[in-house]
Amino acid sequence: MDYDLKITGGTVIDGTGRPGVRADVGIRAGRIAALGSVSGPAAQTIDAAGRIVAPGFVDIHTHYDAQVLWDRMVTISPWHGVTTVVMGNCGFGVAPTRQGHRELILRTLEKVEGMSLDALQAGLGTDWPFETFPEYLDTVERRGSAINLAAFVGHTPVRLYVMGEEAVERAATDAEVAEMRRIVCDAAAAGAIGFATSKAPTHVGYAGKPVPSRLAELSEIRALAGALPDAGGGIVQATVGPGLFFDEFETIARDSKQPLTWTALLAGMLGPGSHRMLLERSSALIRDGLRITPQVSCRPLNFDFNFKEPFAFESLPSFKPVSAADLAGKIRIYRDPAFRQALKDTFASPMAGPFSNCSNRIWISWCPSEPALQERTLADVAGARAQDPVDCMLDLALSTNLETRFRMAIVNYDEAEVAELLTDPNTVLGLSDAGAHASQLCDACFSTHLLGHWVREKGVLRLEEAIRMLTSRPADVVGITDRGRLVVGKPADVVVFDPDAVGAGNLRRVHDLPAGADRLIADAAGIDAVIGNGQVIRRNGEDVVAADGPLPGKLLRHGKAGGH
């Protein structure tokens, strides 16, 4: 056979933004061997007539660090055409972790990534085959995966490794910073794509304490980012918060001479129209020669939550005691008139950002005591009951022992503003958060949503530009050098889809995590085939490789396969 796989009769859109052309694709030994009119026999042929043939999609903002150790298929990203993901964002991960700190790191992930502790413990087990970050990369590579993986080394596990529980209490000493810098340097030398950190006020860890990275002084972050060039370079990923925004980004980028991407520039995050000021500030830094790229999202940031884990509200000062309380303590707080009044004042304040007048953006998504209320807004139900929305919400929660679930559109719900973010040349698609907040949101379907909603339905993006935004643009931003384009000689990561049908389905809740824990997922429509490193992974919405057999995904050390 001349080829292992041929894809014939489709319109090839190569990921560069250039117009699509009618062409065949020949694949041999995991790489693209021919593009154009491809003659010669193949062991397998996919008829792509009427379909688009594009590079596999690249998701640069995921949290699959733990999940990939029990889910080699990395669901649900491949369902939506994603063939490469970057893990370890926001400074979170499971390595390095000392044996005595395992519960600490899992309890941190439980809070900040919205995953069940039972699921994490059952999925990872008690005998972790790694302690250091290089050992973690070796473990991931040895176990294999359906799609390609790259990883940041995260500030939070590094800080816990060096400082233990004091990592959430105080600044680091010079000696501790030096030890952290050594660890980051070793991780980068082993293949980490970069270093990630966060100061986001929503990033609350175990016992209601801030995650370790939030206790770091700027000098510590500068020192750790500065370790990257010592190991050949990398990218800094930062999640914004007090003490970590444009001024600090500029300092870090100038000091380290490395690119930086930040999470996230979302519509409405500082009030209506605030994205324009943030875009201009970002553009000014780029014009000044700094490689600082804001991540944007093509979906509303919807959180589905209950008041056992009210992630959507945890950045509010009034919720600090909630974060530290057990179930009985939370119930007492929610009954407290003073707490309720503080939350009412927040909802009524025009300065409360996404919480201002938000009751018409909160839906009741599941109410076991009154199913008829489901998919009605809080404002609607509260009005019908002549109640204040805060009282209505908390009363519903308390009536079901905090099981009632709510869905809140926090930011990015104004589509006119989102369109401006998507069409700005200085942004990059990110913040799918795939693998995190599993029971609260699912934006791993961002790629099919972009193609279905923003291209076909809204006409905001040309198809070729949308594919560039899903492929070469994110790959270039984070330094993934051998993915994102269809080029002869490059690895054959390919997605074949129907432009008239592609899209993301509605969210649905399943209980398929370890220990039977739940998560939200979304099915994909219109994805005919997903191919990773020349091997068909999915065909017509079904896996065609065995999860317990050989899998084609590669660990991308330093941003490429075999990149030692």
C-alpha positions, -999 to 999 in steps of 0.1 A, spaced: 0 0 0 12 35 -8 -7 50 21 -20 39 54 -50 63 51 -64 85 23 -90 112 28 -106 119 -6 -129 144 -22 -130 170 7 -122 207 9 -89 211 26 -86 241 49 -50 240 61 -52 260 93 -33 291 80 -64 311 72 -60 306 34 -91 297 14 -100 260 12 -92 239 -18 -105 207 -32 -78 181 -24 -71 146 -12 -48 139 18 -25 109 19 -11 97 52 17 73 58 36 64 90 16 89 111 25 119 89 10 137 59 27 122 29 7 139 1 -18 168 -5 -36 174 -37 -45 148 -62 -34 117 -43 -31 85 -64 -21 51 -52 -38 25 -30 -44 29 8 -52 5 36 -81 27 46 -100 54 27 -124 81 41 -147 97 15 -149 134 25 -171 146 -3 -190 176 9 -169 178 40 -142 200 54 -108 185 61 -89 205 87 -60 202 111 -69 186 145 -80 213 169 -57 226 197 -71 234 231 -45 254 251 -64 257 284 -73 224 300 -71 207 334 -68 171 324 -37 166 347 -55 141 370 -81 128 346 -56 116 320 -42 91 345 -75 72 346 -90 83 312 -66 76 284 -92 87 259 -92 122 274 -130 126 271 -147 146 259 -122 167 239 -117 143 209 -155 142 204 -152 178 193 -123 174 170 -96 183 195 -64 163 190 -40 183 212 -45 197 247 -23 217 271 -28 208 308 -16 225 340 -32 259 334 -38 283 363 -8 268 381 -27 236 391 -17 200 387 -7 169 405 31 171 402 54 176 419 37 162 450 53 145 480 36 114 492 26 132 524 10 160 505 -13 140 483 -44 147 502 -35 184 503 -32 186 465 -64 166 459 -84 187 483 -71 218 465 -82 204 432 -115 193 447 -123 229 456 -107 248 427 -115 224 399 -149 214 411 -141 177 411 -153 151 436 -126 141 461 -139 106 459 -134 106 421 -99 120 425 -89 94 451 -105 65 433 -90 76 399 -54 82 412 -54 54 438 -29 53 466 2 42 447 12 72 426 40 62 402 55 97 403 66 124 427 85 149 406 72 167 375 97 149 352 84 116 367 48 127 360 56 134 324 73 100 321 42 84 336 18 101 312 40 92 282 43 56 293 6 51 299 -3 67 265 -33 87 254 -57 90 225 -47 126 218 -15 147 222 -7 162 255 15 191 266 18 204 302 27 235 322 45 230 355 21 246 380 29 271 407 5 256 433 20 221 434 56 235 433 49 258 462 32 229 482 62 207 474 86 232 489 66 248 517 40 222 527 9 236 544 27 269 550 23 275 512 -12 288 519 -2 310 548 28 332 540 54 345 515 83 323 507 118 328 519 147 334 495 159 299 500 124 285 493 121 306 461 155 293 450 143 257 456 111 264 436 131 279 408 153 248 406 121 226 404 106 248 376 139 246 357 141 208 360 104 206 348 111 228 318 142 208 310 121 176 311 96 190 286 71 213 304 58 238 278 60 266 304 51 278 339 16 286 350 4 306 380 -28 323 393 -39 351 417 -76 348 408 -98 355 439 -121 327 427 -93 302 432 -101 291 468 -85 259 480 -92 235 509 -106 249 542 -115 281 523 -79 292 521 -64 308 490 -45 284 466 -8 286 473 1 307 442 -20 335 455 4 339 485 33 345 462 49 379 460 57 393 425 94 387 431 87 349 435 67 348 403 94 367 384 120 342 397 100 312 386 92 325 352 128 335 349 138 298 352 123 291 318 151 305 296 177 285 317 160 254 303 156 264 267 125 287 270 88 283 274 56 303 279 42 318 311 4 313 316 -11 336 342 -47 338 356 -54 374 366 -61 386 401 -51 413 425 -14 419 421 -12 400 387 -25 420 358 -11 442 330 17 460 350 29 427 364 26 409 330 48 436 315 74 431 342 74 393 339 76 394 301 105 419 301 124 401 329 120 366 315 120 375 278 94 348 273 59 350 259 30 352 283 -7 343 278 -33 353 303 -67 341 314 -91 355 305 -104 385 287 -141 381 289 -170 404 280 -184 421 310 -157 411 334 -153 447 347 -188 459 335 -204 465 301 -179 476 275 -149 469 297 -134 445 272 -125 474 249 -103 491 275 -86 457 282 -81 450 245 -65 484 240 -42 479 270 -32 445 257 -26 459 222 -3 486 235 19 460 251 20 441 219 29 472 199 57 477 224 72 444 213 60 422 242 45 388 234 15 390 258 -16 373 245 -51 374 262 -72 343 260 -109 347 251 -138 323 250 -165 318 225 -191 307 250 -209 323 279 -192 314 312 -221 294 327 -216 277 360 -240 250 371 -236 247 409 -253 241 442 -247 258 475 -227 229 488 -199 242 465 -210 277 454 -180 283 431 -197 311 413 -199 332 444 -167 323 462 -148 354 452 -173 375 472 -160 385 507 -193 374 523 -187 339 511 -153 335 528 -168 317 559 -189 296 535 -158 283 518 -143 272 552 -175 256 566 -188 220 565 -223 212 553 -240 221 587 -220 253 589 -230 263 554 -267 257 562 -264 279 593 -248 307 573 -274 306 545 -302 310 572 -285 340 587 -304 372 579 -271 393 580 -255 370 554 -286 373 532 -286 410 534 -250 412 524 -258 392 493 -288 413 486 -267 444 488 -242 428 463 -270 420 438 -283 456 441 -249 473 437 -240 486 402 -204 482 412 -206 444 418 -195 434 383 -211 402 372 -232 400 403 -251 433 396 -287 426 389 -279 390 381 -311 373 391 -323 373 354 -290 354 345 -295 327 371 -316 296 361 -328 268 383 -313 239 365 -324 211 389 -348 211 418 -357 177 432 -385 191 454 -401 212 427 -392 200 392 -416 224 376 -392 252 385 -364 238 363 -352 260 335 -370 291 349 -350 321 359 -345 331 395 -360 365 388 -392 348 373 -397 324 402 -389 350 429 -414 374 412 -441 348 411 -436 342 448 -433 378 458 -398 371 473 -365 388 471 -344 367 446 -317 360 473 -343 347 497 -359 326 470 -326 311 459 -314 302 494 -348 289 505 -349 266 475 -313 254 483 -321 248 520 -354 230 512 -333 202 495 -303 201 519 -284 223 494 -290 198 465 -309 222 442 -287 233 413 -285 267 397 -269 279 365 -254 314 363 -241 332 333 -213 351 350 -196 368 321 -194 366 282 -231 365 278 -233 397 256 -228 383 221 -221 416 205 -192 421 229 -180 385 225 -179 390 187 -155 419 192 -132 397 213 -133 369 188 -124 391 158 -96 410 175 -63 399 159 -44 399 192 -65 374 211 -64 336 212 -91 311 220 -86 296 254 -104 288 287 -122 257 277 -113 245 313 -118 209 300 -113 185 328 -121 211 355 -153 221 372 -166 188 359 -200 190 377 -204 227 371 -196 235 335 -186 220 302 -168 241 276 -147 213 261 -172 216 233 -159 252 224 -146 241 190 -178 227 176 -197 256 192 -174 281 174 -180 264 140 -217 259 144 -227 291 162 -202 318 153 -195 306 117 -227 290 104 -254 306 125 -241 341 132 -217 346 103 -193 365 125 -163 345 114 -152 331 80 -148 293 82 -111 295 72 -105 321 100 -123 300 126 -102 270 117 -71 291 120 -83 302 155 -87 265 164 -54 252 150 -23 272 141 -31 303 162 -32 286 196 -3 263 186 19 293 177 10 312 209 21 284 232 50 271 212 36 239 198 57 236 167 45 205 149 8 208 151 -19 231 138 -14 230 100 -19 205 73 16 203 57 34 175 40 58 159 64 40 171 95 22 148 119 -12 138 106 -37 153 131 -69 158 111 -106 164 116 -132 158 90 -165 176 95 -198 186 79 -199 225 78 -237 223 75 -242 202 106 -212 208 130 -221 220 164 -222 213 201 -252 196 217 -269 206 249 -252 198 282 -262 166 300 -252 152 333 -236 117 335 -221 97 364 -190 82 347 -162 95 367 -144 72 392 -165 64 423 -196 72 402 -191 110 405 -210 132 381 -199 156 354 -215 176 326 -208 166 290 -219 178 256 -221 156 224 -208 168 191 -227 170 158 -213 168 124 -178 154 132 -172 126 107 -137 116 117 -109 125 141 -74 114 133 -44 116 156 -9 109 143 -23 92 113 -47 68 132 -84 72 132 -96 78 168 -133 85 162 -156 78 133 -192 92 130 -194 99 167 -179 67 180 -145 57 193 -127 33 170 -97 27 192 -98 6 224 -92 26 256 -72 -2 270 -51 -8 238 -23 11 220 -32 47 215 -17 73 190 -14 104 212 20 118 219 35 137 248 47 170 234 78 178 253 89 214 246 59 216 223 66 188 199 66 150 198 100 135 208 110 170 220 136 159 246 
